[in-house]
Amino acid sequence: MKRACVVGAGALALIATAARAQADSAPARYSAADVHFMTGMIVHHAQAVLIAGWAPAHGASPALRALCERIVVGQRDEIAVMQRWLREHHQPVPEPDAHGSLMPGMDHPTLMPGMLTPEQLAQLDSARGPEFDRLFLTFMIQHHRGALTMVRELVDTPGAARDGLLFQIASDVSADQTAEIDRMTRMLAVLSQPPQRSPQ
């Protein structure tokens, strides 16, 4: 519960920062790339929330459950902030689609970077116990790396990421998910070690 409060407070701080900025200055410039990023990241986050929410029912270890709790709380908060940003800029606000079958603005199926395919989702959903832990970590590392790709694409786009709140969200995604990749890589390495034999 304490972890949830800390992460939730971070999202509230983002909202408060945005409100102060709007009150003290002219509306910030934003670009089509900014809207594309926010819309796409909502869908991207929704899939992470979906699969992290499976941990209790799939026999995940206590360590993985703690990680999943943090992911669920943190990314739900960020989804709410990104939806609010889109509303305030009079842009369409997508409902979180955990399957993310379409890139925003495209009319043919294209998964966003790092998102799990339907086959990967089914494979993870059928796993239990240590196998769920292993697959979850493998797939969530892939998922987080995709989010980092989305951030890089945003900041590499001329004229993008000049809005203060959007830049803060992108920076937080980059920092948080880089740290979580490191943590998950260590957890996966432990799972990959062969079990030690008991002394005779």
Secondary structure, DSSP 8 states (H G I E B T S, - for coil): -HHHHHHHHHHHHHHHHHHHHHHHSS-----HHHHHHHHHHHHHHHHHHHHHTTTGGGT--HHHHHHHHHHHHHHHHHHHHHHHHHHHTT-------TT--B-TT-SSB---TT---HHHHHHHHH--THHHHHHHHHHHHHHHHHHHHHHHHHHTSTT-S-SHHHHHHHHHHHHHHHHHHHHHHHHHHHHHS-------
